[in-house]
Amino acid sequence: MIDDPILQSYLQDFSKNYNLESHKEADVFEYFSSYCVFLRDFSDHTVLEDVVVAGGLDTAIDAVGVYLNDIPVVTPAQVDEIVGRQRIDADFAFIQAKTSKKLNAAEIGSFFQGVREFFGPRYQPANDSIASKRFLSDHIFVNSVKMRSKPALSLYYCYAGNFKNDPVIRARVESGRDDLMSFNLFSSVSFEFVDADKLQSRYQEINLRVEKEVRINEYASLPAIKGIRQAYLGVLPCSELVKLLSNSDGKLHKALFNENVRDFLSRNPVNDEIAQTLTSKEKQGRLAALNNGVTIVARNIKIVGKDFTLSDYQIVNGCQTSHLVFEYQDQIDAETSLPVKLIEAEERDLINEIVRATNRQTEVKDEAFAVLSDFHKKIERFFFSSEALPDQKLVYERRKRQYADTTYTTQNIVTLTFLTNAFVSCILERPVDANDYYGVLLNKYEDTMYVDGHSLWPYLAAAVLLRELEKLCVGKARPVLYKFRFIIALMIRRKFGAVPHLTNDNARRTYAENLITACRDRTAFMKEVLEAEIRLAEAVRLEGESFDSRNAHQDRRFVERLFDS
C-alpha cells in the first residue's frame, strides 16, 4: 500500500483518467510508471497496453518499450516499414515497478537477469507478452545493418520510496550494467531509480504542468492581435533556451514538442548548417541573424523587468534548432543568442494557424498537417455534437492536451492515431494494416480516408466500435482480445452488412446509428464479441500446430482466409 499522500493522489488521478479504478494498486502502479517513463523520455504515441508485460512469468520485467527513430514499434511489419525508408536509431527501455518504499538488491538482481535473458540465452519460462517482445527484438537486430549505431538500452526501477545512494545497491547496479555492456550489443546501458519525487515530477512534465523563468535582455511587444493576449519578439540567449528545454533530470524535455508537426529530422543539409554554426566560435555570433529562431506558445506569460515566466508552454516552431542547441550546449558561448517569438494565445484554432504558418522552412511530412485541415475540424465538431451518455461520449483531439482541463478522460478522447486505426480496420477493411504507424497509413490511404465529401458517420461508428472493444481490455484484462481487436472489430462491423458509399450521408447515418446503438448495448455487444472470439479461435485451430498463432493478427493470408470463409 502506497502511503505517500501526494503520490497516492497522482495515482488516483491517473487511474481515473485511464479507467483503472477497479484494478489492484500494484497493477495501476505498473501502468503509471510506464506512463511516467515512456511518454516523457521516448514518445507520447506510446500505447500503455502495448508496453506493459507484467503478469505471470514476466521474468521480473513489468514493461518493455521498443523505439525506432523515436517511433514506438510493436510488430515486425512496423520495423520493416521504417528500415525500408531510412537508417535507424534503436532504443530499448525496460521498467520494473514496485509499490514498496525500500529497495531490494535481490529484486534488482532479478530485474537485471530478466533483461539479460531478453537479449541472451534464455532459461526462464516467459509469458506471451515477453516472448512477443523478444521476437520483435530479434527482428530488429536482423536489420542491424540499417542502424546508425548500436541500440541504446535504458533500465528504470520505479518505486514509492525516496532514493538514498546506498553503496550496496549501487554496486549491484554497476555490476549489472557492466554485464549487459559485455554483450557488445549496446552503445550505452543506463539505469535510473525513479522514486516517488521523480514520478511526481515526470507526471507533471508529461501533462505540461511546468513553469520556467528565462531572461531576455532585448525584446519588443507586438501590437494587439485578435485572439492573442500578448506576444513578444526578442533575442534569447541559447543558455536560456536550454533551461526551457531541460526536464527535471537535465535531459531534453520531449513533451515540449507535442505541438510541433515536424519530428527532429536528424542529419540533413539544413541541420548540418545549424550544427556547423553552433560548433564554430567564429560563426556562433551570427546565429541570431542566420537562424529563424523558435516560436513558443504558453498558457500564461508573466514579465518582471527582463525576466519572463512561462507556464505550460510548447515549442511550436524551431524543433530542429532546439534539438541542436541542446545537443551542443557545452560548445555554445554564453553570449550566443537566437530570435524568439513568445505568444500567449487564447484561441485554440489560432494555435493551429501558428503551427501551420511557422513550419514551412524545411520538409515536413504531409501527415503532420493532417489535423489542421478543414475536414478534421469538421470531424472535431461532429464528434463533439454527437449525443451520448457521459461515459460513452467521444471527442476528437486535434491538439495535444486539448481536453486536459475538462472532465473527459482517455476513454472519451479519440486521437488521430486511434481514429486512423479504427477507420482502416473497420471501414477500409484492412485490419492487418491497422497495426502500422499512423503516418504510414495516412500516406498509404490518402485517397480513401479523410477525403472532402465523405460522410462523417463512418468515422464516428468506427471509433465507437473500436473504443468499446478496447474498454474490455483495460489493464490487459483480455490480452488476446486486445491483440486481435482490429480483426474482431471488422468481424462485428461486417455483421451489419455491406457499408454504403462513403459519400452517401443518409445511408451512412442509418448504418452508423444501428452499429453505434448495438456497440453501446453492453449485453448485445458482449454477445457479438464472444461469437467473434469463438470464430477466430476456431480459425486458428484449423491452421494446425505448426501455425504461428502468436502473430496471427498480422498474418495477411490467415486474415484473408478468415474473412473469405
C-alpha positions as a printed Julia matrix, in Angstrom:
565×3 Matrix{Float64}:
   0.0     0.0     0.0
   1.43    3.36   -1.03
   1.3     5.7     1.96
   2.76    8.8     0.29
  -0.35   11.05    0.08
   0.94   13.09   -2.86
   1.96   10.07   -4.94
  -1.32    8.42   -4.0
  -3.28   11.42   -5.34
  -1.32   11.3    -8.6
  -2.01    7.59   -8.88
  -5.72    8.17   -8.31
  -5.8    10.91  -10.96
  -4.08    8.62  -13.44
  -6.29    5.66  -12.52
  -9.45    7.67  -13.13
  -8.18    9.01  -16.44
  -7.25    5.55  -17.72
 -10.27    3.72  -16.29
  -8.12    1.57  -13.99
 -10.02    2.28  -10.77
 -11.15   -1.33  -10.36
  -7.6    -2.69  -10.62
  -5.2    -3.55   -7.82
  -2.85   -0.78   -6.75
   0.22   -2.75   -7.85
  -1.21   -3.16  -11.35
  -2.11    0.52  -11.62
   1.38    1.43  -10.45
   2.87   -0.58  -13.33
   0.85    1.43  -15.83
   1.53    4.7   -14.02
   5.28    4.02  -14.02
   5.17    3.16  -17.73
   3.3     6.37  -18.42
   5.84    8.45  -16.47
   8.82    6.85  -18.23
   7.8     6.18  -21.82
   5.67    9.24  -22.53
   8.27   11.6   -21.11
  11.55   10.06  -22.26
  10.54    8.37  -25.5
   7.27    9.05  -27.34
   3.82   10.36  -26.44
   2.46    7.97  -29.1
   3.23    5.06  -26.76
   0.19    2.89  -26.02
   0.41    1.55  -22.48
  -1.31   -1.74  -23.33
   1.44   -2.33  -25.88
   4.33   -1.91  -23.43
   3.13   -3.38  -20.11
   4.12   -7.05  -19.96
   3.66   -7.7   -16.23
   1.9   -10.81  -15.02
   2.8   -14.43  -14.53
   6.16  -15.46  -16.0
   7.17  -11.85  -16.69
  10.86  -12.58  -15.84
  10.86   -9.65  -13.36
  10.1    -7.17  -16.16
   6.94   -5.06  -15.93
   7.17   -3.06  -19.16
   9.18   -3.05  -22.38
   9.31   -0.2   -24.87
  10.97   -0.53  -28.27
  11.56    2.57  -30.41
  13.0     3.15  -33.86
  13.72    6.81  -34.65
  11.5     7.73  -31.67
   8.58    5.76  -33.15
   7.13    3.04  -30.87
   7.14   -0.3   -32.69
   5.17   -3.37  -31.7
   5.27   -5.59  -34.79
   7.97   -6.8   -37.2
   5.95   -5.24  -40.05
   6.44   -1.81  -38.47
  10.16   -2.48  -38.23
  10.3    -3.42  -41.91
   8.4    -0.28  -42.88
  10.79    2.02  -41.01
  14.07    0.35  -42.01
  12.87    0.24  -45.6
  12.75    4.04  -45.73
  15.73    5.23  -43.69
  18.59    4.37  -41.38
  17.54    3.86  -37.79
  18.36    4.71  -34.21
  17.07    1.99  -31.87
  16.13    2.35  -28.2
  15.16   -0.44  -25.8
  13.67    0.52  -22.44
  12.71   -1.75  -19.52
  10.78   -0.99  -16.35
  10.43   -2.75  -13.03
   7.75   -1.13  -10.82
   7.39   -1.75   -7.07
   4.94   -0.07   -4.68
   7.35   -0.66   -1.77
   9.31    2.2    -0.17
  12.57    0.27    0.18
  14.95   -1.05   -2.43
  15.8    -4.73   -2.51
  19.1    -5.81   -4.04
  17.73   -9.27   -4.85
  14.79   -7.8    -6.77
  17.15   -5.53   -8.7
  19.26   -8.57   -9.49
  16.18  -10.4   -10.79
  15.38   -7.41  -12.99
  18.87   -7.5   -14.5
  18.57  -11.25  -15.01
  15.29  -10.78  -16.88
  16.87   -8.2   -19.19
  19.95  -10.39  -19.63
  17.8   -13.3   -20.78
  15.8   -10.98  -23.05
  18.89  -10.45  -25.2
  20.94  -13.54  -24.38
  20.48  -17.24  -23.6
  17.01  -17.85  -22.19
  16.46  -20.08  -19.17
  13.29  -18.81  -17.51
   9.84  -19.54  -18.95
   8.25  -16.33  -20.24
   4.69  -15.2   -20.89
   3.41  -14.38  -24.38
   4.0   -10.65  -23.97
   7.67  -11.14  -23.15
   8.03  -13.72  -25.93
   6.47  -11.31  -28.43
   8.87   -8.52  -27.41
  11.83  -10.88  -27.68
  10.72  -11.86  -31.19
  10.46   -8.17  -32.09
  13.93   -7.51  -30.68
  15.43  -10.37  -32.68
  13.86   -8.95  -35.84
  15.39   -5.54  -35.17
  18.87   -6.99  -34.72
  18.45   -8.88  -38.0
  18.23   -5.4   -39.55
  21.25   -4.07  -37.64
  22.97   -3.16  -40.92
  20.48   -0.26  -41.14
  21.41    1.09  -37.68
  23.39    4.32  -37.42
  24.91    2.93  -34.22
  24.28    0.2   -31.7
  20.98    0.48  -29.79
  20.74    2.36  -26.51
  19.48    0.34  -23.55
  17.69    2.1   -20.68
  16.55    0.46  -17.45
  14.21    2.12  -14.94
  13.42    0.91  -11.45
  10.27    2.75  -10.27
   9.23    2.59   -6.64
   7.29    4.53   -4.0
  10.18    5.43   -1.69
  12.89    8.11   -1.65
  16.22    7.23   -3.21
  19.29    7.16   -1.0
  22.66    6.43   -2.51
  23.16    3.05   -0.84
  26.63    1.71   -1.82
  25.4    -1.9    -1.81
  22.57   -1.06   -4.2
  24.91    0.99   -6.37
  27.39   -1.88   -6.57
  24.61   -4.22   -7.67
  23.58   -1.8   -10.4
  27.14   -1.24  -11.67
  27.71   -4.98  -11.82
  24.52   -5.46  -13.81
  25.32   -2.61  -16.19
  28.82   -3.92  -16.86
  27.42   -7.37  -17.5
  24.95   -6.04  -20.11
  27.61   -3.91  -21.77
  29.74   -7.04  -22.14
  27.1    -8.35  -24.58
  28.6    -5.87  -27.07
  25.1    -5.13  -28.38
  24.55   -1.63  -27.0
  26.07    1.8   -27.45
  25.14    2.57  -23.83
  23.39    0.99  -20.85
  21.76    3.35  -18.36
  19.98    2.54  -15.1
  17.8     5.01  -13.23
  15.95    4.8    -9.95
  12.66    6.66  -10.36
  11.45    7.3    -6.83
   8.25    8.95   -5.6
   9.52   12.5    -6.13
  10.7    11.76   -9.67
   7.44   10.05  -10.56
   5.53   13.12   -9.45
   7.8    15.45  -11.45
   7.53   13.27  -14.54
   3.74   13.14  -14.31
   3.6    16.93  -14.16
   6.03   17.32  -17.05
   4.16   14.95  -19.34
   1.0    16.94  -18.72
   2.96   20.18  -19.25
   2.23   21.46  -15.78
   5.57   23.22  -15.83
   6.74   26.74  -15.23
  10.16   28.14  -16.13
  11.77   31.57  -15.92
  14.19   32.93  -18.52
  15.85   36.29  -19.07
  15.51   38.12  -22.39
  17.65   41.25  -22.44
  16.32   42.58  -25.76
  12.64   42.28  -26.64
   9.7    44.2   -28.07
   5.99   43.65  -27.61
   3.82   43.12  -30.66
   0.72   45.28  -31.24
  -2.71   43.96  -30.22
  -3.7    40.88  -32.25
  -7.16   39.32  -32.12
  -7.06   36.0   -30.3
  -3.67   36.7   -28.66
  -3.44   38.09  -25.15
   0.18   39.16  -25.54
   3.13   38.47  -27.82
   6.81   39.44  -27.9
   9.77   39.3   -30.24
  13.17   39.03  -28.65
  16.69   37.7   -28.71
  17.05   34.72  -26.39
  20.46   33.5   -25.18
  20.98   29.85  -26.08
  21.77   29.12  -22.44
  18.28   30.36  -21.51
  16.72   28.2   -24.23
  18.48   25.18  -22.72
  16.74   25.98  -19.41
  13.36   25.86  -21.15
  14.24   22.61  -22.93
  15.52   20.71  -19.87
  13.35   18.35  -17.88
  13.79   17.67  -14.17
  16.72   15.33  -14.93
  18.51   17.82  -17.12
  17.61   15.87  -20.28
  15.71   17.12  -23.31
  12.03   17.54  -22.43
  10.45   15.87  -25.46
   6.87   16.65  -24.44
   7.57   20.31  -25.24
   7.41   19.44  -28.93
   3.96   17.82  -28.95
   2.54   20.75  -30.91
   5.42   20.81  -33.36
   4.41   18.98  -36.52
   7.99   18.18  -37.52
   9.89   15.41  -35.81
  13.59   16.03  -35.4
  14.89   15.27  -38.87
  18.34   14.19  -37.7
  21.04   14.96  -40.21
  20.01   16.89  -43.33
  21.65   19.88  -45.08
  19.72   22.44  -43.03
  20.6    20.8   -39.71
  24.21   20.33  -40.76
  24.48   24.08  -41.36
  22.97   24.84  -37.94
  25.37   22.37  -36.3
  28.35   23.95  -38.06
  27.29   27.39  -36.86
  26.82   26.25  -33.27
  30.18   24.47  -33.09
  32.17   27.31  -34.68
  33.42   30.01  -32.31
  33.61   32.34  -35.28
  30.09   31.69  -36.62
  28.19   31.48  -33.34
  27.88   35.25  -33.09
  25.9    35.26  -36.36
  23.26   32.8   -35.15
  20.69   35.49  -34.39
  20.95   36.72  -37.99
  21.23   33.32  -39.72
  18.56   31.36  -37.86
  14.76   31.74  -37.92
  14.7    31.0   -34.21
  11.96   29.42  -32.14
   8.29   30.16  -31.55
   6.9    29.38  -28.1
   3.22   29.34  -27.2
   2.43   29.49  -23.47
  -0.76   29.35  -21.47
   0.48   32.23  -19.38
   3.34   34.74  -19.66
   4.41   36.99  -16.78
   7.1    39.66  -17.07
   9.1    41.33  -14.33
  11.78   43.54  -15.83
  13.62   41.32  -18.29
  12.56   38.06  -16.65
   9.83   36.07  -18.41
   7.94   33.34  -16.57
   6.31   30.86  -18.95
   3.63   28.42  -17.81
   2.5    25.3   -19.71
   4.48   26.18  -22.82
   5.17   24.41  -26.11
   7.79   24.81  -28.85
   5.56   25.12  -31.95
   8.4    26.02  -34.31
  12.15   25.56  -34.03
  12.28   21.84  -33.26
  15.45   21.38  -35.3
  17.2    24.38  -33.79
  16.13   23.44  -30.26
  17.45   19.89  -30.54
  20.79   21.06  -31.89
  21.21   23.85  -29.32
  20.54   21.27  -26.6
  22.95   18.77  -28.17
  25.81   21.28  -28.49
  25.1    23.34  -25.37
  28.59   22.71  -23.96
  30.18   24.27  -27.06
  28.0    27.38  -27.18
  29.27   30.67  -25.76
  27.23   32.46  -23.1
  26.52   35.43  -25.38
  25.3    33.36  -28.33
  21.6    34.11  -28.92
  18.83   33.42  -31.39
  15.47   35.0   -32.27
  12.43   34.04  -30.19
   8.72   34.7   -30.52
   6.64   34.33  -27.35
   2.87   34.07  -27.67
   0.14   33.79  -25.05
  -2.82   32.66  -27.16
  -6.43   32.42  -26.05
  -7.92   30.7   -29.12
  -7.11   27.05  -29.87
  -7.65   27.4   -33.61
  -5.2    30.29  -33.68
  -2.5    28.0   -32.29
  -3.13   25.64  -35.21
  -2.67   28.54  -37.64
   0.59   29.45  -35.9
   1.78   25.85  -36.21
   0.97   25.76  -39.9
   2.44   29.17  -40.69
   5.7    28.64  -38.82
   6.53   25.16  -40.12
   7.29   25.69  -43.78
  11.06   26.17  -43.72
  12.15   22.52  -44.13
  10.41   19.47  -45.45
   7.51   18.35  -43.29
   5.66   15.08  -43.78
   2.17   15.65  -45.18
   0.64   13.64  -42.36
   1.96   16.17  -39.86
  -0.51   18.77  -41.12
  -3.47   16.36  -41.35
  -5.23   17.52  -38.2
  -5.02   21.16  -39.33
  -7.26   20.57  -42.37
 -10.89   21.65  -42.6
 -12.02   18.02  -42.78
 -10.52   17.27  -39.38
 -12.13   20.39  -37.96
 -15.46   19.01  -39.19
 -14.76   15.68  -37.5
 -13.95   17.51  -34.28
 -17.23   19.44  -34.35
 -19.21   16.36  -35.41
 -17.88   14.17  -32.58
 -18.46   16.92  -30.04
 -22.08   17.45  -31.17
 -22.99   13.76  -31.19
 -25.31   12.65  -28.42
 -24.21   10.01  -25.93
 -24.08    9.26  -22.24
 -21.1    10.89  -20.46
 -19.12    7.62  -20.2
 -19.78    6.83  -23.89
 -19.21   10.29  -25.35
 -16.27   10.55  -27.77
 -14.43   13.77  -28.59
 -11.77   14.19  -31.25
  -8.47   15.64  -30.03
  -6.81   17.57  -32.85
  -4.32   19.19  -30.49
  -2.35   17.54  -27.73
  -3.99   18.11  -24.33
  -6.93   19.85  -26.0
  -9.25   18.43  -23.35
  -6.78   18.49  -20.46
  -8.87   20.88  -18.37
 -12.18   19.1   -18.94
 -13.92   16.1   -17.43
 -13.08   13.95  -20.47
 -10.69   11.06  -19.83
  -8.68    8.91  -22.22
 -11.76    6.71  -22.57
 -13.59    9.66  -24.16
 -10.75   11.09  -26.23
 -10.07    9.97  -29.79
  -6.68   10.86  -31.27
  -5.62   10.95  -34.91
  -3.74    7.69  -34.41
  -6.74    5.92  -32.89
  -9.22    7.22  -35.48
  -6.91    6.25  -38.34
  -6.53    2.69  -36.97
 -10.29    2.41  -36.46
 -11.16    3.63  -39.95
  -8.54    1.5   -41.7
  -9.64   -1.67  -39.89
 -13.43   -1.23  -39.74
 -14.3     0.79  -42.85
 -11.47    0.15  -45.31
 -11.35   -3.47  -44.09
  -7.57   -3.62  -43.68
  -7.17   -4.92  -40.09
  -3.59   -6.08  -40.6
  -2.52   -2.66  -41.89
  -4.15   -1.05  -38.84
  -1.2    -2.31  -36.76
   1.11    0.03  -38.66
   2.31    3.52  -37.7
  -0.37    6.15  -38.32
   1.9     8.25  -40.57
   2.37    5.29  -42.91
  -1.39    4.71  -43.03
  -2.15    8.37  -43.78
   0.16    8.25  -46.78
  -0.98    4.82  -47.94
  -4.69    5.67  -47.83
  -4.59    9.38  -48.56
  -7.06    8.96  -51.45
  -9.59    6.9   -49.5
  -9.52    8.38  -45.98
 -10.22   11.88  -44.62
 -11.42   12.97  -48.05
 -13.64   16.03  -48.55
 -17.17   14.9   -49.33
 -17.0    11.83  -47.11
 -19.83   11.32  -44.66
 -18.61   11.79  -41.1
 -20.77    8.98  -39.73
 -18.36    6.15  -40.67
 -15.57    7.82  -38.71
 -17.73    8.05  -35.6
 -19.05    4.5   -35.99
 -15.56    3.05  -36.41
 -14.29    4.98  -33.39
 -17.18    3.86  -31.18
 -16.77    0.21  -32.2
 -13.03    0.1   -31.55
 -13.27    2.08  -28.31
 -15.96   -0.23  -26.9
 -13.71   -3.16  -27.73
 -10.72   -1.58  -26.05
 -12.75   -0.88  -22.91
 -12.95   -4.64  -22.45
  -9.14   -4.84  -22.49
  -8.29   -2.18  -19.88
  -5.37   -3.23  -17.73
  -4.71   -6.22  -20.0
  -7.9    -7.84  -18.73
  -8.17   -9.68  -22.07
  -4.79   -9.58  -23.82
  -5.81  -11.86  -26.7
  -8.82   -9.68  -27.48
  -6.6    -6.59  -27.45
  -4.11   -8.12  -29.86
  -6.87   -9.15  -32.29
  -9.03   -6.05  -31.72
  -8.76   -4.75  -35.3
  -9.8    -8.12  -36.74
 -12.67   -8.59  -34.28
 -13.87   -5.03  -34.88
 -14.18   -5.78  -38.58
 -15.9    -9.11  -37.89
 -18.55   -7.31  -35.81
 -18.97   -4.46  -38.31
 -19.48   -6.92  -41.17
 -22.45   -8.42  -39.35
 -24.32   -5.24  -40.21
 -23.94   -5.89  -43.93
 -22.12   -4.04  -46.69
 -21.35   -0.4   -45.95
 -23.0     2.3   -48.08
 -20.83    4.54  -50.24
 -18.77    6.98  -48.18
 -20.42    9.99  -49.82
 -23.99    8.78  -49.18
 -24.61   10.6   -45.92
 -28.21    9.49  -45.35
 -27.49    5.8   -45.87
 -24.28    6.1   -43.87
 -26.11    7.72  -40.97
 -28.69    4.93  -40.75
 -25.98    2.28  -40.98
 -23.79    4.01  -38.4
 -26.59    4.67  -35.92
 -27.58    0.99  -35.96
 -23.96   -0.06  -35.39
 -23.37    2.53  -32.65
 -26.58    1.54  -30.84
 -25.5    -2.12  -30.86
 -21.99   -1.26  -29.61
 -23.36    0.75  -26.69
 -25.73   -2.02  -25.63
 -23.28   -3.83  -23.37
 -25.16   -7.16  -23.26
 -25.66   -7.35  -27.03
 -22.13   -6.15  -27.71
 -20.57   -8.74  -25.4
 -22.51  -11.43  -27.24
 -21.14  -10.22  -30.59
 -17.58  -10.1   -29.2
 -17.83  -13.62  -27.79
 -19.12  -15.02  -31.08
 -16.27  -13.32  -32.95
 -13.7   -14.7   -30.49
 -15.05  -18.22  -30.88
 -14.94  -17.97  -34.67
 -11.41  -16.6   -34.52
 -10.21  -19.32  -32.14
 -11.66  -21.98  -34.41
  -9.91  -20.47  -37.44
  -6.59  -20.55  -35.57
  -7.18  -24.18  -34.53
  -7.84  -25.24  -38.1
  -4.46  -23.84  -39.17
  -2.73  -26.69  -37.34
   0.01  -26.96  -34.71
   2.72  -25.51  -36.95
   0.81  -22.21  -37.32
   2.31  -19.19  -35.53
  -0.8   -18.21  -33.59
   1.09  -15.55  -31.62
   1.45  -13.45  -34.78
  -1.82  -14.43  -36.45
  -3.14  -10.87  -36.1
  -0.57   -9.68  -38.65
  -0.65  -12.72  -40.95
  -2.33  -11.45  -44.12
  -3.02  -14.89  -45.58
  -4.66  -16.07  -42.37
  -6.83  -12.95  -42.15
  -7.86  -13.22  -45.79
  -8.9   -16.85  -45.28
 -10.79  -15.88  -42.13
 -12.94  -13.32  -43.93
 -13.37  -15.43  -47.06
 -14.74  -18.36  -45.09
